Amino acid sequence: MRTPAEIWYYLKANIRKEWKTAFWTVFILGLLIHFPVMAGDYPNHDGLSSMYFDQNMITSGRWFLMAACGISSYFSLPWVIGLFSLFFLGIGGAALTEFLEIKNELGIMVLSGLLVSFPALASTYAYIFTADGYMLALCLVFLAAALTKRWEWGFLPGGVCLAFSMGTYQSYLSFAILLSIYGCLMILLSEVSVERKLKNILHYLYMGLIGVGLYYVILQILLKIQGKELDTYQGISGMASGGGLSLTEKLMHIYQDFLAFTGKGNVLYNNMISFAAFGLLAVTAFVLLIRLVIRRGYFKRWYFYPICLAVIVLIPVAFNVILLISPEVTYHLLMRYQWCLLPILLLGFLLRYGFMQTELSGQFSPLHRRDAKVLKKPTVICNIVFQWLVLIAAVSLILHYGVTDNIAYFNLQKKYEKTYAYCLRMADRMEQTEGYYTGMPVAMIGVQNQENLPETDITGAVTSNMIGMTGDYLVYTDTNYQAFMKHYLGVTMNLVPDEEMERIYTTEEYRALNSFPQENSMKVVDGVLYIKTE
């Protein structure tokens, strides 16, 4: 058995420089981009009821989330949770770098920057109370892919990692499938025997089967132990049945959603600069792929065309695998983090197989050669120009994503401040209502009458698909008001039961009220404070 000091020195000696670069890029750039939400306290509508939440989400299939989030406690601590989440994501970034076999330090920094800046992470931080658990789940997915690729029997620990990742957040299964497809394509491009290629490809299948199977078995055991059933929320209980839709209907839904979000989702790009940057990466990678196919003669082999067709069919399904399992799900940005793999894998392919990889194999690198005659060669000049263009495109995307994240945080802060002012006015009006006393029953719906309130959200063009970030206010339901009043104003709001509210809603006294903040929007009737907001 080794001492702690011996283990420490062993780790220092065996942690690769590339892993350190990926980790510290994710961690430091993550702090720079996401500092506003980590240093502040700007909850969204779900966060209002999760100031303390034990994360027992077994009925949603997330049997490991309670343990994953328990490291930082079950309190909503943005700074602590933020640091843990970046730590996990940094380890995941190192595993992703290992999987992609990238040695170029500058390339690693750019890849890691794309991972930590993608707007889906900002949307996850809007739900800060669970962000560390989700980033641990993502880290486990990257480890699953890296372990499967690196070792002969790596699919065994890889499958375990995938199971625990799904037990934390099932949506990241798409990451595992996409990375497996990419890994299989890289195997096909490798110079090994057909038998070896087939064996390595099957390793990814084994990892997936072990992961999904182990996840399902543990889920059923824990449901039995706790005496619970899967919830109907987001179609979780219908995972096995697939929502009753035919396979053709599901696939049509998947392809339509994939094309709609990729083309008009307002996330991958939302202006001409980001569109041009993403387009440059895509076109350059496509040209490189065609070049490889022609040079190596893949187009002459009979299996080349079936493989191309299979990839075209499978890619949208891999991105939207949750829609295949549960078509009824509301597919919001938290569940679309896997779209970050589009620019990441495009860049990773260029780094691994393109012009930017020559210096890594010990061959001549035009960026380091000082031979003036060589630098005059057109191919070398084109090489250098393309390296600069690809680097500028990738950095432009990182900058674009980082700015988008902060625009979202800007609006989230404004939502909090406007909600604070709105609820403070409401609390004051409650206390001024004749017959009111602290703790009395309150009857309200909670839906706001937008006609009585100015529209002040100026970020909609940027944040339209960033759930939890858009809009003007944090409160949408009576329980939202109750939680905000309790945690931020210290005001007690005891809501009447839902069945009682249904009766009150149809009474003449309630209907006669004006909408808040107009005069005569509150009234005490039979010991209950009526508040009309809608």
Phi, psi and omega per residue, in radians:
M1 nan 2.367 -3.112
R2 -1.609 2.664 3.082
T3 -1.360 2.830 3.081
P4 -0.985 -0.667 -3.140
A5 -1.138 -0.700 3.130
E6 -1.137 -0.707 3.103
I7 -1.123 -0.695 3.134
W8 -1.068 -0.827 -3.135
Y9 -1.191 -0.567 3.088
Y10 -1.137 -0.767 3.122
L11 -1.116 -0.735 3.135
K12 -1.054 -0.648 -3.081
A13 -1.358 -0.380 -3.005
N14 -1.985 -0.073 3.051
I15 -1.423 2.085 -3.048
R16 -1.234 2.686 3.123
K17 -1.043 -0.660 -3.130
E18 -1.106 -0.686 3.125
W19 -1.136 -0.747 3.122
K20 -1.077 -0.745 3.141
T21 -1.058 -0.799 3.139
A22 -1.112 -0.795 -3.102
F23 -1.076 -0.893 -3.055
W24 -1.237 -0.510 3.060
T25 -1.139 -0.820 3.111
V26 -1.066 -0.798 -3.043
F27 -1.191 -0.857 -3.074
I28 -1.251 -0.817 3.121
L29 -1.149 -0.594 3.071
G30 -1.078 -0.725 3.080
L31 -1.101 -0.742 -3.108
L32 -1.142 -0.708 -3.076
I33 -1.409 -0.773 -2.970
H34 -1.786 0.208 -3.130
F35 -0.979 -0.724 -3.092
P36 -0.964 -0.767 -3.082
V37 -1.371 -0.440 3.131
M38 -1.378 -0.594 -3.097
A39 -1.555 -0.274 -3.129
G40 -1.765 -2.982 3.073
D41 -2.432 1.425 -3.070
Y42 -2.134 1.471 -3.072
P43 -1.276 2.764 2.925
N44 -1.721 -2.944 -3.037
H45 -1.095 -0.649 3.105
D46 -1.291 -0.589 -3.123
G47 -1.118 -0.436 -3.132
L48 -1.073 -0.580 -3.116
S49 -1.727 0.158 -3.086
S50 -2.150 0.533 3.065
M51 -1.050 -0.608 2.948
Y52 -2.410 2.091 -3.061
F53 -2.586 2.129 -3.052
D54 -1.322 -0.010 3.056
Q55 1.048 0.443 3.063
N56 -1.360 1.575 -3.053
M57 -1.957 0.632 -3.115
I58 -1.045 -0.587 -3.127
T59 -1.260 -0.241 3.029
S60 -1.724 0.136 3.115
G61 1.487 0.061 -3.074
R62 -1.747 1.272 -3.015
W63 -1.322 -0.246 3.136
F64 -1.818 -0.064 -3.075
L65 -1.101 -0.635 -3.122
M66 -1.065 -0.738 3.119
A67 -1.277 -0.675 -3.095
A68 -1.116 -0.697 -3.135
C69 -1.508 -0.242 -3.091
G70 -1.204 -0.327 -3.129
I71 -1.068 -0.665 -3.101
S72 -1.703 0.191 -3.062
S73 1.398 3.023 -3.126
Y74 -1.751 0.184 3.038
F75 -1.503 2.644 3.112
S76 -1.435 1.600 -3.085
L77 -1.987 1.570 -3.005
P78 -0.932 -0.748 -3.080
W79 -1.199 -0.815 -3.129
V80 -1.140 -0.845 -3.140
I81 -1.097 -0.698 3.129
G82 -1.069 -0.757 3.133
L83 -1.146 -0.766 3.116
F84 -1.095 -0.728 -3.114
S85 -1.117 -0.698 3.103
L86 -1.215 -0.575 3.065
F87 -1.089 -0.841 3.137
F88 -1.136 -0.736 -3.127
L89 -1.171 -0.576 3.087
G90 -1.113 -0.755 3.073
I91 -1.108 -0.717 3.083
G92 -1.077 -0.689 3.099
G93 -1.086 -0.687 3.090
A94 -1.118 -0.718 3.113
A95 -1.150 -0.663 3.107
L96 -1.133 -0.702 3.088
T97 -1.074 -0.731 3.109
E98 -1.123 -0.719 3.140
F99 -1.103 -0.732 -3.101
L100 -1.392 -0.145 3.118
E101 1.030 0.800 3.129
I102 -1.697 2.202 3.131
K103 -1.911 -0.374 -3.121
N104 -1.130 2.028 -3.038
E105 -1.078 -0.754 3.114
L106 -1.116 -0.718 3.105
G107 -1.085 -0.712 3.117
I108 -1.081 -0.732 3.138
M109 -1.095 -0.713 -3.124
V110 -1.223 -0.749 3.097
L111 -1.032 -0.797 3.141
S112 -1.127 -0.627 3.100
G113 -1.110 -0.696 3.086
L114 -1.117 -0.666 -3.128
L115 -1.132 -0.777 -3.005
V116 -1.532 -0.228 -3.107
S117 -1.740 -0.255 -3.031
F118 -0.996 2.344 -3.029
P119 -0.992 -0.392 3.098
A120 -1.097 -0.502 3.082
L121 -1.216 -0.682 3.079
A122 -1.088 -0.695 3.101
S123 -1.127 -0.612 3.070
T124 -1.152 -0.672 3.132
Y125 -1.226 -0.309 2.999
A126 -1.131 -0.455 3.040
Y127 -1.844 1.015 -2.955
I128 -1.030 -0.471 -3.062
F129 -1.117 -0.250 -3.125
T130 -2.233 0.148 -3.022
A131 -1.141 -0.651 -3.107
D132 -1.177 -0.665 3.093
G133 -1.120 -0.729 3.136
Y134 -1.145 -0.688 3.139
M135 -1.241 -0.516 3.012
L136 -1.145 -0.694 3.093
A137 -1.074 -0.729 3.131
L138 -1.181 -0.688 3.078
C139 -1.022 -0.746 -3.135
L140 -1.139 -0.600 3.092
V141 -1.128 -0.796 3.120
F142 -1.101 -0.686 3.096
L143 -1.137 -0.665 3.123
A144 -1.042 -0.788 -3.140
A145 -1.172 -0.752 -3.103
A146 -1.165 -0.749 3.134
L147 -1.120 -0.725 3.140
T148 -1.090 -0.661 -3.105
K149 -1.346 -0.632 -2.946
R150 -1.384 -0.691 -3.019
W151 -2.053 2.683 -3.107
E152 -1.015 -0.770 3.132
W153 -1.844 0.403 -3.100
G154 -1.156 -0.301 3.124
F155 -1.171 -0.351 3.106
L156 -1.226 -1.022 3.050
P157 -1.132 -0.505 3.091
G158 -1.092 -0.727 3.100
G159 -1.112 -0.673 3.101
V160 -1.128 -0.767 3.096
C161 -1.035 -0.752 3.140
L162 -1.117 -0.705 3.140
A163 -1.075 -0.786 -3.123
F164 -1.258 -0.511 3.041
S165 -1.136 -0.824 3.104
M166 -1.140 -0.554 3.086
G167 -1.199 -0.219 3.092
T168 -1.762 -0.809 3.118
Y169 -2.744 1.944 -2.993
Q170 -1.183 -0.413 -3.044
S171 -1.110 -0.424 -3.110
Y172 -1.338 0.035 2.992
L173 -1.015 -0.560 3.116
S174 -1.038 -0.653 3.095
F175 -1.029 -0.803 -3.104
A176 -1.087 -0.733 -3.116
I177 -1.187 -0.791 -3.121
L178 -1.117 -0.762 3.117
L179 -1.154 -0.605 3.097
S180 -1.154 -0.729 3.088
I181 -1.086 -0.777 3.114
Y182 -1.092 -0.752 3.122
G183 -1.071 -0.687 3.112
C184 -1.144 -0.695 3.113
L185 -1.135 -0.664 3.111
M186 -1.177 -0.577 3.064
I187 -1.126 -0.718 3.130
L188 -1.140 -0.507 3.119
L189 -1.462 -0.190 -3.087
S190 -1.352 2.789 -3.119
E191 -1.704 1.132 3.071
V192 -2.207 2.988 -3.101
S193 -1.165 2.759 3.121
V194 -1.060 -0.677 3.121
E195 -1.085 -0.755 3.128
R196 -1.153 -0.679 3.120
K197 -1.074 -0.822 -3.132
L198 -1.075 -0.724 -3.130
K199 -1.114 -0.770 -3.134
N200 -1.166 -0.657 3.110
I201 -1.121 -0.717 3.135
L202 -1.110 -0.463 3.116
H203 -1.033 -0.673 3.118
Y204 -1.169 -0.673 3.085
L205 -1.113 -0.749 3.110
Y206 -1.065 -0.760 3.136
M207 -1.032 -0.775 -3.138
G208 -1.151 -0.749 3.136
L209 -1.130 -0.761 3.117
I210 -1.104 -0.784 -3.101
G211 -1.099 -0.901 -3.119
V212 -1.149 -0.726 3.137
G213 -1.121 -0.796 3.136
L214 -1.134 -0.698 3.095
Y215 -1.015 -0.824 -3.081
Y216 -1.175 -0.710 -3.134
V217 -1.116 -0.818 3.134
I218 -1.098 -0.707 3.126
L219 -1.030 -0.823 -3.118
Q220 -1.145 -0.666 3.125
I221 -1.116 -0.809 -3.100
L222 -1.207 -0.619 3.063
L223 -1.100 -0.709 3.100
K224 -1.118 -0.794 -3.109
I225 -1.073 -0.746 -3.086
Q226 -1.521 -0.091 3.119
G227 1.141 0.680 -3.093
K228 -2.143 2.923 3.067
E229 -2.193 2.798 3.109
L230 -1.122 2.485 -3.110
D231 -1.323 2.798 3.061
T232 -1.489 -0.161 -3.104
Y233 -1.062 2.306 3.122
Q234 1.002 0.413 3.083
G235 1.246 0.364 -3.088
I236 -1.051 -0.753 -3.077
S237 -1.172 -0.309 -3.129
G238 -1.751 0.348 -3.102
M239 -0.988 -0.766 -3.067
A240 -1.252 -0.615 -3.088
S241 -1.446 -0.340 3.138
G242 1.298 0.389 3.050
G243 1.353 0.124 3.089
G244 1.380 0.069 3.128
L245 -1.540 2.687 3.070
S246 -1.293 2.823 -3.140
L247 -1.066 -0.677 3.126
T248 -1.095 -0.749 3.127
E249 -1.123 -0.719 3.116
K250 -1.110 -0.778 -3.114
L251 -1.132 -0.694 3.097
M252 -1.080 -0.755 3.102
H253 -1.076 -0.741 -3.119
I254 -1.116 -0.843 -3.109
Y255 -1.147 -0.688 3.118
Q256 -1.121 -0.767 -3.140
D257 -1.142 -0.737 -3.133
F258 -1.059 -0.833 -3.128
L259 -1.157 -0.687 -3.117
A260 -1.150 -0.811 -3.094
F261 -1.262 -0.721 -3.132
T262 -1.152 -0.703 -3.085
G263 -1.483 -0.666 -3.026
K264 -2.302 0.405 -3.087
G265 -1.342 -0.174 3.092
N266 1.110 0.446 -3.127
V267 -2.150 -0.959 3.102
L268 -1.012 -0.618 3.079
Y269 -2.803 2.560 3.083
N270 -2.510 0.260 2.979
N271 -2.647 3.072 -3.041
M272 -1.159 -0.607 -3.117
I273 -1.168 -0.840 -3.141
S274 -1.175 -0.608 3.094
F275 -1.124 -0.762 3.130
A276 -1.146 -0.686 -3.131
A277 -1.142 -0.823 3.118
F278 -1.135 -0.707 3.122
G279 -1.096 -0.662 3.130
L280 -1.125 -0.745 3.094
L281 -1.074 -0.773 -3.098
A282 -1.141 -0.812 -3.107
V283 -1.154 -0.757 -3.131
T284 -1.101 -0.746 3.122
A285 -1.149 -0.674 3.122
F286 -1.128 -0.751 3.114
V287 -1.085 -0.733 3.112
L288 -1.101 -0.714 3.128
L289 -1.087 -0.797 3.108
I290 -1.058 -0.709 3.131
R291 -1.079 -0.770 3.118
L292 -1.110 -0.747 -3.123
V293 -1.065 -0.737 -3.114
I294 -1.255 -0.819 -3.090
R295 -1.104 -0.643 -3.101
R296 -1.656 -0.028 3.052
G297 1.243 0.441 -3.128
Y298 -1.107 -0.559 -3.082
F299 -1.139 -0.245 3.132
K300 -1.508 -0.179 -3.075
R301 -1.616 2.451 -3.008
W302 -1.090 -0.553 -3.061
Y303 -1.456 -0.093 -3.101
F304 -1.090 -0.791 -3.044
Y305 -1.280 -0.704 3.026
P306 -1.057 -0.642 3.120
I307 -1.146 -0.762 3.114
C308 -1.040 -0.771 3.132
L309 -1.113 -0.737 -3.136
A310 -1.098 -0.716 -3.140
V311 -1.137 -0.771 -3.136
I312 -1.069 -0.672 -3.136
V313 -1.282 -0.681 -3.002
L314 -1.415 -0.542 -3.044
I315 -0.988 -0.919 3.113
P316 -1.044 -0.648 3.121
V317 -1.141 -0.683 3.124
A318 -1.125 -0.708 3.108
F319 -1.137 -0.652 -3.036
N320 -1.985 0.640 -3.064
V321 -1.060 -0.486 3.117
I322 -1.103 -0.610 3.107
L323 -1.206 -0.422 3.074
L324 -1.293 -0.637 -3.122
I325 -1.428 -0.755 -3.073
S326 -2.388 1.468 -3.063
P327 -1.087 -0.337 -3.078
E328 -1.438 -0.061 -3.034
V329 -1.151 2.500 2.981
T330 -1.459 1.892 -2.908
Y331 -1.586 1.534 -3.099
H332 -1.725 3.128 -2.929
L333 -1.129 -0.512 3.074
L334 -0.975 -0.568 -3.074
M335 -1.602 0.106 -3.109
R336 -2.029 0.359 3.139
Y337 -1.026 -0.486 -3.089
Q338 -1.086 -0.296 3.096
W339 -1.147 -0.289 3.069
C340 -1.122 -0.369 3.135
L341 -1.216 -0.333 3.104
L342 -1.049 -1.045 3.092
P343 -1.187 -0.565 -3.110
I344 -1.157 -0.819 -3.120
L345 -1.267 -0.559 3.036
L346 -1.073 -0.828 3.128
L347 -1.193 -0.701 3.120
G348 -1.071 -0.658 3.100
F349 -1.137 -0.739 3.108
L350 -1.111 -0.701 -3.141
L351 -1.228 -0.611 -3.057
R352 -1.421 -0.649 -3.009
Y353 -2.128 -0.078 -3.028
G354 -1.744 -2.840 -3.089
F355 -1.109 -0.419 -3.081
M356 -1.437 -0.020 -3.076
Q357 -1.725 -0.191 -3.006
T358 -1.050 -0.659 -3.093
E359 -1.190 -0.311 -3.047
L360 -1.466 -0.375 -3.093
S361 -1.658 0.161 3.130
G362 1.466 0.064 3.132
Q363 -1.487 3.125 3.135
F364 -1.111 2.318 3.085
S365 -2.049 2.106 -3.099
P366 -1.115 -0.344 3.135
L367 -1.379 -0.279 -3.068
H368 -2.029 -0.147 -3.131
R369 -1.439 2.382 -3.104
R370 -1.833 0.150 -3.109
D371 -1.304 1.905 -3.053
A372 -1.078 -0.606 -3.127
K373 -1.148 -0.725 3.139
V374 -1.136 -0.697 -3.094
L375 -1.144 -0.263 3.126
K376 -1.477 -0.199 -3.136
K377 -1.133 2.345 -3.110
P378 -1.003 -0.692 -3.123
T379 -1.123 -0.664 3.136
V380 -1.213 -0.707 3.124
I381 -1.112 -0.761 3.090
C382 -1.072 -0.685 3.107
N383 -1.004 -0.850 -3.117
I384 -1.128 -0.756 -3.137
V385 -1.057 -0.772 -3.139
F386 -1.154 -0.634 3.094
Q387 -1.078 -0.763 3.127
W388 -1.143 -0.757 -3.124
L389 -1.097 -0.785 3.137
V390 -1.123 -0.750 3.125
L391 -1.097 -0.791 3.142
I392 -1.105 -0.704 3.128
A393 -1.090 -0.801 -3.116
A394 -1.150 -0.769 3.122
V395 -1.131 -0.642 3.103
S396 -1.085 -0.691 3.101
L397 -1.136 -0.726 3.117
I398 -1.068 -0.800 3.115
L399 -1.087 -0.764 3.127
H400 -1.062 -0.816 3.134
Y401 -1.126 -0.735 3.141
G402 -1.078 -0.722 3.106
V403 -1.176 -0.721 3.089
T404 -1.023 -0.771 3.107
D405 -0.996 -0.776 -3.078
N406 -1.312 -0.483 2.984
I407 -1.098 -0.711 3.110
A408 -1.133 -0.756 3.111
Y409 -1.133 -0.625 3.075
F410 -0.992 -0.826 -3.132
N411 -1.247 -0.604 3.115
L412 -1.090 -0.707 3.098
Q413 -1.122 -0.766 -3.141
K414 -1.120 -0.652 3.089
K415 -1.052 -0.760 3.128
Y416 -1.089 -0.825 -3.077
E417 -1.140 -0.709 3.110
K418 -1.187 -0.654 3.098
T419 -1.146 -0.701 3.110
Y420 -1.041 -0.830 -3.125
A421 -1.144 -0.713 -3.128
Y422 -1.101 -0.835 -3.106
C423 -1.241 -0.515 3.088
L424 -1.155 -0.731 3.066
R425 -1.091 -0.715 -3.138
M426 -1.140 -0.746 3.139
A427 -1.088 -0.707 3.122
D428 -1.126 -0.738 3.136
R429 -1.143 -0.648 3.104
M430 -1.047 -0.805 -3.073
E431 -1.213 -0.384 3.129
Q432 -1.559 -0.128 -3.123
T433 -1.298 2.307 -3.106
E434 -1.089 2.250 3.116
G435 1.633 -0.054 -3.126
Y436 -1.317 2.502 2.966
Y437 -2.502 2.676 -3.086
T438 -1.060 2.229 3.096
G439 1.582 0.052 -3.123
M440 -1.227 2.741 3.126
P441 -1.100 2.472 -3.117
V442 -2.177 2.297 3.105
A443 -1.964 2.035 3.118
M444 -2.717 2.751 3.073
I445 -1.635 -0.848 3.073
G446 1.875 -0.383 3.127
V447 -1.199 2.263 -3.072
Q448 -1.458 2.549 3.007
N449 -1.507 1.748 -3.048
Q450 -1.153 -0.348 3.133
E451 -1.151 -0.455 -3.140
N452 -1.577 0.004 -3.063
L453 -2.212 2.453 3.129
P454 -1.250 2.535 3.064
E455 -1.482 2.009 -3.040
T456 -2.106 0.013 3.105
D457 -1.315 1.935 -3.129
I458 -1.823 0.136 -3.051
T459 -1.860 0.061 -3.023
G460 -0.981 -0.597 -3.128
A461 -1.132 -0.429 -3.116
V462 -1.726 -0.679 -2.960
T463 -1.852 0.293 -3.007
S464 -1.002 -0.541 -3.122
N465 -1.820 0.158 -3.098
M466 -1.691 1.530 -3.080
I467 -0.970 2.433 -3.141
G468 1.543 -0.209 -3.070
M469 -1.907 -0.386 -3.022
T470 -1.543 2.968 3.081
G471 1.587 -3.107 -3.058
D472 -1.829 -0.483 -3.026
Y473 -2.348 2.795 3.140
L474 -1.575 -0.263 -2.989
V475 -1.793 2.251 -3.139
Y476 -2.263 -0.423 -3.093
T477 -2.254 2.961 3.134
D478 -1.095 -0.608 3.128
T479 -1.228 -0.505 3.029
N480 -1.074 -0.808 3.099
Y481 -1.053 -0.791 -3.109
Q482 -1.019 -0.800 -3.106
A483 -1.204 -0.744 -3.136
F484 -1.128 -0.791 3.113
M485 -1.026 -0.712 -3.091
K486 -1.200 -0.874 -2.977
H487 -1.488 -0.451 -3.041
Y488 -2.012 -0.298 3.129
L489 -2.091 -0.217 -3.114
G490 1.176 0.563 -3.108
V491 -1.934 2.307 3.137
T492 -1.499 2.278 3.085
M493 -2.323 1.729 3.138
N494 -1.554 1.796 -3.079
L495 -1.311 2.513 3.061
V496 -1.281 2.709 3.106
P497 -1.021 2.726 -3.084
D498 -1.042 -0.706 -3.119
E499 -1.155 -0.578 3.090
E500 -1.236 -0.651 3.135
M501 -1.147 -0.612 3.100
E502 -1.084 -0.663 3.113
R503 -1.228 -0.792 -3.098
I504 -1.103 -0.620 -3.061
Y505 -1.040 -0.473 -3.098
T506 -1.660 -0.029 -3.090
T507 -1.334 2.709 3.129
E508 -1.139 -0.646 -3.126
E509 -1.054 -0.739 -3.121
Y510 -1.245 -0.763 -3.093
R511 -1.141 -0.514 -3.100
A512 -1.292 -0.292 -3.117
L513 -1.222 2.621 3.007
N514 -1.464 2.921 3.133
S515 -1.482 2.357 3.080
F516 -1.052 2.433 0.215
P517 -1.691 0.407 3.107
Q518 -1.161 2.842 3.078
E519 -1.159 2.634 3.140
N520 1.071 0.765 3.078
S521 -1.792 -0.067 3.123
M522 -2.364 2.576 -3.136
K523 -2.830 2.440 3.070
V524 -1.584 2.114 -3.125
V525 -2.242 2.048 3.109
D526 0.930 0.762 3.075
G527 1.361 0.179 3.121
V528 -2.128 2.320 3.101
L529 -1.493 2.005 3.074
Y530 -1.516 2.283 3.056
I531 -2.247 2.113 -3.141
K532 -1.863 2.108 -3.125
T533 -2.001 -0.518 -3.032
E534 -1.486 nan nan
